[in-house]
Amino acid sequence: MDGLSVRENVNALWAEYGSTRDREVRERLVLSYLDLVKYIVGRMPQATIPGVDYDDLLGYGVVGLIDAVERFDLSRGVKFETYAMTRIRGAIIDHLRNMDWVPRSVRQKARQIQHAIGSVESRLDRQATDRDIAEELGIDIDTFDRWTWEISRGAYLSLDELIAVDEAHNAATLLDFVSDDASPDPEMVMEVEELQNALAAAIDALPERDRMVISLYYYDELTVKEIAVILGVSESRVSQLHTRAMMRIRVDVKRAAGV
């Protein structure tokens, strides 16, 4: 079956499910999007860390996918894939939280760093350097480097989860604003453009190596392992650079969004 036929088949399933809410049709829709779960889990750093079972992450991702299918509203004009990604990741992250995967102290350090970035940049009206952030926190640069390494081992910050996600994974994220091209809403398009401009500016302001990691990971869709080979560093160092970049980007985009 060619791509067009597959898409037409999925559209037909959505139409049938929307009118019948039939359980069997729901299961067929879930099967149609299983590759999305595999893609998300395969790119999560936690999937390669000892003590975290890959198959368990897939299972919880499927739970999120089922939830997304049941809750998806076709009338919103949002692509299902962009809506489902938040719920799939949310279900997986909830599972990791229940495992007490990330120590409270590490979460606190991430919040402190993001607060320090915002404070420094508001005061100096420029991009905060690592040394600026360390001084704001009252720690030395080696301690700051260790903090970001600890955060990179447990945190999962992503470009499509920049704004906020509530406990039910309903809050607006960048991808939640992406409208289907077939039914654009002018107000939504404006909000998307504003966020995309803020995102582009935040990425451009990153240190060169951080910017390269973001580009290779999100735009070239390389894995952490592939990026490590290109940069000539360890995979853990790539994860650290990614986390550091995402904390900077998150602060800038949230400020631009007024969050």
Secondary structure, DSSP 8 states (H G I E B T S, - for coil): --HHHHHHHHHHHHHHHHHH--HHHHHHHHHHTHHHHHHHHHT-GGGGSTT--HHHHHHHHHHHHHHHHHH--GGG-B-HHHHHHHHHHHHHHHHHHHTT-S-HHHHHHHHHHHHHHHHHHHHHSS---HHHHHHHHT--HHHHHHHHHHHHHH----GGG-S---TTS-S--TGGG-B-TTS--HHHHHHHHHHHHHHHHHHHTS-HHHHHHHIIIIIS---HHHHHHHHTS-HHHHHHHHHHHHHHHHHHHHHHHT-
